[in-house]
Every structure is written in structure tokens, then in C-alpha cells.
């Protein structure tokens, strides 16, 4: 997420929701698992992707090009994959 925000922060908005403090917001986007990234285009939710191995930057680039995104197109895989940390927040990338 931080890599995507650093590279795309001038073209996209990023936010974070603390599930313990704002459960109503989590329910409003049907958040079932964490970590989850929500991808928006023109103010409309186009995808909710769950998992700590996802490459948010890659998926955000696809959303910005108006391409569809799916579960396998943005996962970090292979020997250098990142390990999941204990998730405590929902972070959402939202197009301006």
C-alpha cells in the first residue's frame, strides 16, 4: 500500500479505516476479511480485494487504465513474496 501511495498519491486518494472504531463503514462496503483494499473509479467501487500479498500499485494502475482487475492479476508470488503481518486496519485506495 505504501509503495502505491508513494508512486500514485498525486493521482489517487488513499485512506485507512480502523475496524474497531468504524464498524458501520466496514459493513457498508461488505468488508468480511482484512486486509482488504477497495478500488474505486469515478467514485464507484469496482473491486474489493482481500489479502496481504496483493500488489496494490499494480492493481491501481490497471484500475486507472479502466481495465478489470481480478484475484490473480495483482498478487505478489514467488520466492520473494511478502509475509502477512497481523492485519489491524482496512486500507482503501479510492480514485479522486
C-alpha distance (Angstrom), angle and dihedral (degrees) to the residues before:
residue distance angle dihedral
X1 . . .
X2 3.79 . .
X3 3.81 91.4 .
X4 3.80 91.0 52.0
X5 3.80 92.2 47.4
X6 3.80 91.8 48.9
X7 3.80 93.3 49.8
X8 3.82 99.8 36.2
X9 3.80 104.7 25.3
X10 3.80 91.8 112.6
X11 3.85 91.3 55.7
X12 3.82 102.4 34.4
X13 3.78 139.6 36.9
X14 3.79 122.7 -124.2
X15 3.76 127.8 -162.8
X16 3.75 142.2 168.7
X17 3.78 131.7 -140.7
X18 3.79 123.0 -159.1
X19 3.80 104.5 -143.3
X20 3.78 92.7 -154.4
X21 3.79 91.3 57.6
X22 3.80 103.7 35.1
X23 3.78 110.0 32.4
X24 3.82 91.7 150.5
X25 3.80 91.4 62.6
X26 3.79 90.4 48.1
X27 3.80 89.8 52.1
X28 3.81 92.0 47.6
X29 3.81 91.3 63.3
X30 3.82 94.5 38.5
X31 3.78 93.0 -112.6
X32 3.78 107.3 -177.7
X33 3.82 103.9 160.4
X34 3.79 138.7 25.5
X35 2.89 139.2 -97.0
X36 3.78 94.9 39.1
X37 3.79 128.7 161.1
X38 3.79 118.8 -154.8
X39 3.80 116.7 -151.6
X40 3.79 118.6 -155.7
X41 3.79 132.3 -174.5
X42 3.80 120.9 -169.3
X43 3.80 89.9 -10.3
X44 3.82 93.6 -54.8
X45 3.79 123.7 114.0
X46 3.81 108.0 -118.7
X47 3.81 100.0 172.7
X48 3.79 144.7 -1.2
X49 3.79 111.1 -152.8
X50 3.79 121.7 -170.3
X51 3.78 126.5 -158.3
X52 3.76 142.2 76.8
X53 3.82 95.5 -120.2
X54 3.78 96.4 62.3
X55 3.76 121.5 121.3
X56 3.81 100.6 -131.9
X57 3.80 93.1 -177.2
X58 3.82 92.5 56.1
X59 3.79 93.2 47.1
X60 3.80 92.9 45.0
X61 3.80 90.1 53.4
X62 3.82 89.5 53.5
X63 3.82 92.0 48.7
X64 3.80 90.3 49.8
X65 3.83 89.0 52.9
X66 3.82 87.3 51.4
X67 3.81 91.9 -114.6
X68 3.78 123.4 143.1
X69 3.79 117.8 -105.1
X70 3.78 128.3 -151.2
X71 3.76 142.0 179.5
X72 3.81 97.6 -86.4
X73 3.80 102.0 39.0
X74 3.78 97.4 74.6
X75 3.78 107.8 29.9
X76 3.77 119.6 120.5
X77 3.77 105.7 -128.3
X78 3.74 138.4 169.2
X79 3.78 136.2 54.5
X80 3.79 94.2 -39.8
X81 3.79 97.1 51.3
X82 3.77 116.5 142.4
X83 3.77 119.4 -110.7
X84 3.77 118.4 -122.5
X85 3.76 115.3 -104.3
X86 3.77 121.7 -152.9
X87 3.81 102.9 -75.4
X88 3.77 115.8 -137.4
X89 3.79 103.1 153.8
X90 3.76 138.7 52.6
X91 3.79 110.9 -134.5
X92 3.76 121.6 -166.4
X93 3.78 130.7 -168.0
X94 3.79 109.5 -149.1
X95 3.75 126.7 -172.2
X96 3.80 114.7 -126.1
